[in-house]
């Protein structure tokens, strides 16, 4: 049986049947209206966990990485279709007790006065016990979204300016002097000639190389927020009638 101090571990656990088959995941815990004890817990079964059924908490126990119940998957899935609206009526509990072959007089609530303050009854003394409900608020983890990294290729135009060198022909004229007279008169007196030089220039040449520039990874971090829950709780009140001095 799952103890009181273990209840916060129930929600989200994987539930396994008597034959070791996975049934689903544990959801909400339901308390008995009169005793305040945890009696039932829901199990999300079916495709994507869209179907929710009730299983007796007293028959469950932690085993390995999940919760084990003494029922097979079909027995849990075929449990009476009770709305998981935060409360079970006595009639709905009786249906569930019958389905799981549990004795209502042993486990459920009966019309007996045992345990109640009834004036003159065999189980009471000269004092009454006042009880009240307390909120048992916990959390469960649900999928809220997904994030992924995707790498794709885009093309952009890059413009750069590069200096290039070009050769050009330059005509130089110098008068005949004693220094160049021999070179100037080495040929025939009158003739026709041609002289040619080859001009060169640089042209831009473009090449591409691939280089790693950064590493990108996807990780998770937790932020803590605060949410306010509101629920009605019942409290018993005791009134005294007559000429009485109240003492505490």
FIDORO-187451 format. One record per residue (C-alpha): x, y, z; residue in one letter. Coordinates in nm, 3 decimals. Example, Ala and Ser with C-alpha at 12.3 -4.5 7.8 and 13.67 -1.06 7.14 Angstrom:
% FIDORO-187451
+---------+---------+---------+------+
|       X |       Y |       Z | code |
+---------+---------+---------+------+
|   1.230 |  -0.450 |   0.780 |    A |
|   1.367 |  -0.106 |   0.714 |    S |
+---------+---------+---------+------+
This chain:
% FIDORO-187451
+---------+---------+---------+------+
|       X |       Y |       Z | code |
+---------+---------+---------+------+
|   0.000 |   0.000 |   0.000 |    X |
|   0.121 |   0.352 |  -0.076 |    X |
|   0.186 |   0.549 |   0.242 |    X |
|   0.074 |   0.905 |   0.308 |    X |
|   0.426 |   1.048 |   0.274 |    X |
|   0.461 |   0.884 |  -0.069 |    X |
|   0.156 |   1.048 |  -0.227 |    X |
|   0.353 |   1.327 |  -0.394 |    X |
|   0.536 |   1.062 |  -0.600 |    X |
|   0.220 |   0.912 |  -0.749 |    X |
|   0.127 |   1.165 |  -1.016 |    X |
|   0.309 |   1.099 |  -1.342 |    X |
|   0.432 |   0.748 |  -1.250 |    X |
|   0.391 |   0.464 |  -1.499 |    X |
|   0.125 |   0.214 |  -1.384 |    X |
|   0.178 |  -0.159 |  -1.446 |    X |
|  -0.079 |  -0.437 |  -1.421 |    X |
|  -0.064 |  -0.772 |  -1.243 |    X |
|   0.104 |  -0.933 |  -1.545 |    X |
|   0.367 |  -0.658 |  -1.575 |    X |
|   0.191 |  -0.494 |  -1.872 |    X |
|   0.201 |  -0.116 |  -1.888 |    X |
|  -0.147 |   0.029 |  -1.828 |    X |
|  -0.085 |   0.404 |  -1.842 |    X |
|   0.032 |   0.691 |  -1.623 |    X |
|  -0.101 |   0.796 |  -1.282 |    X |
|  -0.301 |   1.119 |  -1.265 |    X |
|  -0.498 |   1.275 |  -0.980 |    X |
|  -0.552 |   1.140 |  -0.625 |    X |
|  -0.905 |   1.142 |  -0.480 |    X |
|  -0.975 |   1.165 |  -0.107 |    X |
|  -1.264 |   1.017 |   0.087 |    X |
|  -1.519 |   1.290 |   0.167 |    X |
|  -1.567 |   1.186 |   0.529 |    X |
|  -1.232 |   1.042 |   0.638 |    X |
|  -1.007 |   1.261 |   0.423 |    X |
|  -0.797 |   0.956 |   0.340 |    X |
|  -0.669 |   0.902 |  -0.015 |    X |
|  -0.886 |   0.628 |  -0.167 |    X |
|  -0.857 |   0.642 |  -0.548 |    X |
|  -0.624 |   0.761 |  -0.819 |    X |
|  -0.683 |   0.807 |  -1.189 |    X |
|  -0.488 |   0.631 |  -1.462 |    X |
|  -0.453 |   0.783 |  -1.809 |    X |
|  -0.489 |   0.504 |  -2.065 |    X |
|  -0.562 |   0.474 |  -2.434 |    X |
|  -0.416 |   0.665 |  -2.727 |    X |
|  -0.220 |   0.968 |  -2.608 |    X |
|  -0.357 |   0.916 |  -2.256 |    X |
|  -0.699 |   1.058 |  -2.349 |    X |
|  -0.896 |   0.797 |  -2.146 |    X |
|  -0.897 |   0.822 |  -1.765 |    X |
|  -1.018 |   0.553 |  -1.525 |    X |
|  -1.014 |   0.503 |  -1.149 |    X |
|  -0.807 |   0.246 |  -0.953 |    X |
|  -0.813 |   0.181 |  -0.574 |    X |
|  -0.510 |   0.345 |  -0.415 |    X |
|  -0.505 |   0.096 |  -0.126 |    X |
|  -0.429 |  -0.185 |  -0.374 |    X |
|  -0.136 |  -0.003 |  -0.536 |    X |
|   0.232 |  -0.013 |  -0.440 |    X |
|   0.556 |   0.129 |  -0.572 |    X |
|   0.764 |  -0.122 |  -0.763 |    X |
|   1.084 |  -0.036 |  -0.946 |    X |
|   1.030 |   0.273 |  -1.160 |    X |
|   0.650 |   0.275 |  -1.139 |    X |
|   0.333 |   0.171 |  -0.957 |    X |
|   0.199 |  -0.186 |  -0.958 |    X |
|  -0.171 |  -0.271 |  -0.919 |    X |
|  -0.325 |  -0.621 |  -0.883 |    X |
|  -0.540 |  -0.584 |  -1.195 |    X |
|  -0.471 |  -0.640 |  -1.564 |    X |
|  -0.501 |  -0.367 |  -1.824 |    X |
|  -0.846 |  -0.473 |  -1.948 |    X |
|  -0.991 |  -0.463 |  -1.594 |    X |
|  -0.869 |  -0.105 |  -1.546 |    X |
|  -0.985 |   0.012 |  -1.889 |    X |
|  -1.330 |  -0.149 |  -1.836 |    X |
|  -1.387 |   0.028 |  -1.503 |    X |
|  -1.715 |   0.228 |  -1.482 |    X |
|  -1.701 |   0.551 |  -1.675 |    X |
|  -1.689 |   0.802 |  -1.393 |    X |
|  -1.618 |   1.168 |  -1.468 |    X |
|  -1.284 |   1.281 |  -1.321 |    X |
|  -1.426 |   1.614 |  -1.201 |    X |
|  -1.252 |   1.627 |  -0.864 |    X |
|  -1.522 |   1.443 |  -0.664 |    X |
|  -1.673 |   1.094 |  -0.640 |    X |
|  -2.029 |   1.049 |  -0.516 |    X |
|  -2.115 |   0.750 |  -0.291 |    X |
|  -2.303 |   0.593 |  -0.583 |    X |
|  -2.000 |   0.625 |  -0.811 |    X |
|  -1.775 |   0.475 |  -0.544 |    X |
|  -2.012 |   0.179 |  -0.505 |    X |
|  -1.990 |   0.114 |  -0.881 |    X |
|  -1.611 |   0.114 |  -0.862 |    X |
|  -1.607 |  -0.113 |  -0.554 |    X |
|  -1.831 |  -0.365 |  -0.732 |    X |
|  -1.615 |  -0.354 |  -1.045 |    X |
|  -1.297 |  -0.430 |  -0.849 |    X |
|  -1.477 |  -0.695 |  -0.635 |    X |
|  -1.418 |  -0.498 |  -0.317 |    X |
|  -1.662 |  -0.522 |  -0.024 |    X |
|  -1.845 |  -0.192 |   0.026 |    X |
|  -1.909 |  -0.268 |   0.394 |    X |
|  -1.538 |  -0.332 |   0.448 |    X |
|  -1.381 |  -0.054 |   0.242 |    X |
|  -1.662 |   0.187 |   0.161 |    X |
|  -1.891 |   0.409 |   0.363 |    X |
|  -2.201 |   0.253 |   0.520 |    X |
|  -2.504 |   0.385 |   0.706 |    X |
|  -2.362 |   0.266 |   1.039 |    X |
|  -2.307 |   0.522 |   1.314 |    X |
|  -1.964 |   0.378 |   1.402 |    X |
|  -1.711 |   0.653 |   1.425 |    X |
|  -1.966 |   0.935 |   1.437 |    X |
|  -2.065 |   1.154 |   1.731 |    X |
|  -2.423 |   1.053 |   1.807 |    X |
|  -2.556 |   1.156 |   2.145 |    X |
|  -2.602 |   0.851 |   2.365 |    X |
|  -2.442 |   0.618 |   2.109 |    X |
|  -2.213 |   0.335 |   2.213 |    X |
|  -1.903 |   0.482 |   2.042 |    X |
|  -1.909 |   0.834 |   2.184 |    X |
|  -1.802 |   0.996 |   2.507 |    X |
|  -1.884 |   1.337 |   2.652 |    X |
|  -1.687 |   1.525 |   2.384 |    X |
|  -1.732 |   1.588 |   2.014 |    X |
|  -1.456 |   1.596 |   1.756 |    X |
|  -1.464 |   1.887 |   1.513 |    X |
|  -1.302 |   1.817 |   1.177 |    X |
|  -1.232 |   2.027 |   0.873 |    X |
|  -1.104 |   1.972 |   0.522 |    X |
|  -0.759 |   2.093 |   0.422 |    X |
|  -0.637 |   2.153 |   0.069 |    X |
|  -0.374 |   1.906 |  -0.048 |    X |
|  -0.214 |   2.095 |  -0.337 |    X |
|   0.060 |   1.943 |  -0.550 |    X |
|   0.193 |   1.967 |  -0.902 |    X |
|   0.224 |   1.739 |  -1.201 |    X |
|   0.439 |   1.770 |  -1.509 |    X |
|   0.270 |   1.801 |  -1.848 |    X |
|   0.406 |   1.864 |  -2.196 |    X |
|   0.366 |   2.233 |  -2.273 |    X |
|   0.543 |   2.257 |  -2.608 |    X |
|   0.842 |   2.149 |  -2.810 |    X |
|   1.147 |   2.326 |  -2.950 |    X |
|   1.392 |   2.205 |  -3.213 |    X |
|   1.701 |   2.325 |  -3.395 |    X |
|   1.692 |   2.323 |  -3.776 |    X |
|   1.984 |   2.412 |  -4.001 |    X |
|   1.918 |   2.543 |  -4.353 |    X |
|   2.117 |   2.723 |  -4.624 |    X |
|   2.060 |   3.080 |  -4.744 |    X |
|   2.246 |   3.264 |  -5.022 |    X |
|   2.356 |   3.624 |  -4.987 |    X |
|   2.561 |   3.850 |  -5.215 |    X |
|   2.896 |   3.966 |  -5.079 |    X |
|   3.076 |   4.260 |  -5.244 |    X |
|   3.444 |   4.329 |  -5.183 |    X |
|   3.694 |   4.568 |  -5.346 |    X |
|   4.034 |   4.429 |  -5.444 |    X |
|   4.324 |   4.632 |  -5.603 |    X |
|   4.439 |   4.512 |  -5.946 |    X |
|   4.745 |   4.625 |  -6.144 |    X |
|   4.742 |   4.703 |  -6.519 |    X |
|   5.028 |   4.776 |  -6.757 |    X |
|   4.998 |   5.060 |  -7.011 |    X |
|   5.227 |   5.173 |  -7.293 |    X |
|   5.421 |   5.496 |  -7.240 |    X |
|   5.603 |   5.679 |  -7.524 |    X |
|   5.928 |   5.838 |  -7.412 |    X |
|   6.121 |   6.078 |  -7.636 |    X |
|   6.482 |   6.187 |  -7.581 |    X |
|   6.711 |   6.396 |  -7.802 |    X |
|   7.018 |   6.246 |  -7.965 |    X |
|   7.322 |   6.326 |  -7.762 |    X |
|   7.675 |   6.208 |  -7.727 |    X |
|   7.556 |   5.946 |  -7.480 |    X |
|   7.309 |   5.775 |  -7.717 |    X |
|   7.461 |   5.871 |  -8.055 |    X |
|   7.606 |   5.525 |  -8.127 |    X |
|   7.274 |   5.352 |  -8.053 |    X |
|   7.085 |   5.607 |  -8.262 |    X |
|   7.310 |   5.565 |  -8.572 |    X |
|   7.361 |   5.187 |  -8.557 |    X |
|   7.088 |   5.117 |  -8.815 |    X |
|   7.028 |   5.230 |  -9.170 |    X |
|   6.989 |   5.596 |  -9.236 |    X |
|   6.628 |   5.574 |  -9.355 |    X |
|   6.403 |   5.269 |  -9.288 |    X |
|   6.060 |   5.148 |  -9.172 |    X |
|   6.033 |   4.961 |  -8.841 |    X |
|   5.779 |   4.831 |  -8.591 |    X |
|   5.834 |   4.767 |  -8.219 |    X |
|   5.578 |   4.586 |  -8.004 |    X |
|   5.544 |   4.536 |  -7.626 |    X |
|   5.299 |   4.302 |  -7.449 |    X |
|   5.075 |   4.469 |  -7.189 |    X |
|   4.952 |   4.267 |  -6.888 |    X |
|   4.693 |   4.332 |  -6.624 |    X |
|   4.560 |   4.158 |  -6.310 |    X |
|   4.207 |   4.020 |  -6.300 |    X |
|   4.013 |   3.937 |  -5.979 |    X |
|   3.997 |   3.565 |  -5.904 |    X |
|   3.723 |   3.444 |  -5.668 |    X |
|   3.742 |   3.123 |  -5.466 |    X |
|   3.530 |   2.997 |  -5.173 |    X |
|   3.626 |   2.801 |  -4.864 |    X |
|   3.399 |   2.665 |  -4.589 |    X |
|   3.492 |   2.751 |  -4.232 |    X |
|   3.313 |   2.672 |  -3.903 |    X |
|   3.203 |   2.994 |  -3.728 |    X |
|   3.000 |   2.891 |  -3.419 |    X |
|   2.839 |   2.605 |  -3.228 |    X |
|   2.465 |   2.615 |  -3.148 |    X |
|   2.296 |   2.378 |  -2.907 |    X |
|   1.943 |   2.341 |  -2.764 |    X |
|   1.909 |   2.303 |  -2.388 |    X |
|   1.640 |   2.344 |  -2.122 |    X |
|   1.624 |   2.557 |  -1.811 |    X |
|   1.352 |   2.587 |  -1.549 |    X |
|   1.171 |   2.902 |  -1.445 |    X |
|   0.958 |   2.904 |  -1.132 |    X |
|   0.623 |   3.077 |  -1.147 |    X |
|   0.341 |   3.097 |  -0.896 |    X |
|  -0.018 |   2.999 |  -0.967 |    X |
|  -0.307 |   3.043 |  -0.726 |    X |
|  -0.557 |   2.759 |  -0.678 |    X |
|  -0.896 |   2.802 |  -0.520 |    X |
|  -1.122 |   2.526 |  -0.385 |    X |
|  -1.407 |   2.505 |  -0.137 |    X |
|  -1.331 |   2.321 |   0.189 |    X |
|  -1.582 |   2.213 |   0.451 |    X |
|  -1.543 |   2.277 |   0.823 |    X |
|  -1.749 |   2.143 |   1.106 |    X |
|  -1.873 |   2.394 |   1.363 |    X |
|  -2.000 |   2.310 |   1.712 |    X |
|  -2.254 |   2.530 |   1.887 |    X |
|  -2.345 |   2.511 |   2.254 |    X |
|  -2.699 |   2.583 |   2.373 |    X |
|  -2.809 |   2.680 |   2.720 |    X |
|  -2.636 |   2.848 |   3.011 |    X |
|  -2.280 |   2.731 |   2.952 |    X |
|  -1.938 |   2.875 |   3.033 |    X |
|  -1.704 |   2.810 |   2.742 |    X |
|  -1.353 |   2.702 |   2.831 |    X |
|  -1.056 |   2.616 |   2.612 |    X |
+---------+---------+---------+------+
